[in-house]
Amino acid sequence: MDLKLIKPKEVANILMCSERTLEAWRREEKGPCYYKIEGKILYKLDDILSFIESSKVSAQ
Protein backbone atom coordinates (compact mmCIF):
# COMPACT_ATOMS: atom_id res chain seq x y z
CA MET A 1 0.00 0.00 0.00
CA ASP A 2 1.50 3.28 -1.13
CA LEU A 3 -0.33 5.88 0.95
CA LYS A 4 1.28 9.32 0.82
CA LEU A 5 -0.02 11.57 3.60
CA ILE A 6 1.13 15.18 3.76
CA LYS A 7 0.87 17.98 6.29
CA PRO A 8 -1.24 21.13 5.85
CA LYS A 9 1.86 23.25 5.24
CA GLU A 10 2.78 21.15 2.21
CA VAL A 11 -0.81 21.20 0.96
CA ALA A 12 -0.93 24.99 1.29
CA ASN A 13 2.20 25.20 -0.85
CA ILE A 14 0.71 22.91 -3.50
CA LEU A 15 -2.59 24.82 -3.61
CA MET A 16 -0.90 28.23 -3.29
CA CYS A 17 -3.03 29.22 -0.32
CA SER A 18 -2.41 29.72 3.38
CA GLU A 19 -2.75 27.13 6.12
CA ARG A 20 -5.48 29.35 7.58
CA THR A 21 -7.43 29.00 4.33
CA LEU A 22 -7.21 25.22 4.66
CA GLU A 23 -8.40 25.53 8.26
CA ALA A 24 -11.37 27.66 7.16
CA TRP A 25 -12.23 25.16 4.43
CA ARG A 26 -12.26 22.34 7.01
CA ARG A 27 -14.64 24.34 9.23
CA GLU A 28 -16.88 25.14 6.25
CA GLU A 29 -16.65 21.54 4.97
CA LYS A 30 -15.15 22.74 1.68
CA GLY A 31 -11.82 22.01 0.07
CA PRO A 32 -9.99 18.69 -0.18
CA CYS A 33 -10.76 15.67 1.98
CA TYR A 34 -8.53 15.20 5.01
CA TYR A 35 -7.77 12.81 7.84
CA LYS A 36 -7.60 13.58 11.54
CA ILE A 37 -5.29 11.06 13.16
CA GLU A 38 -4.59 11.48 16.87
CA GLY A 39 -5.32 15.20 16.60
CA LYS A 40 -3.11 15.72 13.54
CA ILE A 41 -4.57 16.91 10.26
CA LEU A 42 -3.20 15.05 7.24
CA TYR A 43 -4.11 15.00 3.58
CA LYS A 44 -3.72 12.23 1.03
CA LEU A 45 -1.80 13.43 -2.02
CA ASP A 46 -4.26 11.70 -4.37
CA ASP A 47 -7.13 13.65 -2.74
CA ILE A 48 -5.28 16.93 -3.31
CA LEU A 49 -4.74 16.08 -6.97
CA SER A 50 -8.42 15.12 -7.32
CA PHE A 51 -9.46 18.39 -5.69
CA ILE A 52 -7.32 20.33 -8.16
CA GLU A 53 -8.75 18.40 -11.10
CA SER A 54 -12.34 18.91 -9.89
CA SER A 55 -11.72 22.66 -9.70
CA LYS A 56 -10.83 22.89 -13.38
CA VAL A 57 -12.82 25.38 -15.43
CA SER A 58 -12.73 24.84 -19.18
CA ALA A 59 -12.73 27.71 -21.61
CA GLN A 60 -15.77 27.86 -23.85
SULVENWO-V842128 format. One record per residue. RES is the residue in three letters. PSI is psi as a letter, one per 30 degrees, with the letter a starting at -180 (NA if undefined). D_LAST is the distance of its C-alpha to the last C-alpha in whole Angstrom. Layout:
res=<RES/RES>
psi=<PSI/PSI>
d_last=<D_LAST/D_LAST>
//
This chain:
res=<MET/ASP/LEU/LYS/LEU/ILE/LYS/PRO/LYS/GLU/VAL/ALA/ASN/ILE/LEU/MET/CYS/SER/GLU/ARG/THR/LEU/GLU/ALA/TRP/ARG/ARG/GLU/GLU/LYS/GLY/PRO/CYS/TYR/TYR/LYS/ILE/GLU/GLY/LYS/ILE/LEU/TYR/LYS/LEU/ASP/ASP/ILE/LEU/SER/PHE/ILE/GLU/SER/SER/LYS/VAL/SER/ALA/GLN>
psi=<k/i/j/j/k/l/l/e/e/e/e/e/e/e/f/h/l/l/e/e/e/e/e/e/e/e/e/g/h/a/a/l/l/l/k/j/j/h/f/k/k/k/k/k/e/e/e/e/e/e/e/e/e/f/f/k/k/k/k/NA>
d_last=<40/38/37/35/36/35/36/34/34/33/30/29/29/27/24/25/27/30/33/33/29/30/33/31/29/32/33/30/30/26/25/26/29/32/36/39/42/45/44/41/38/36/32/32/30/28/27/26/23/22/21/19/17/17/16/13/9/6/4/0>
//
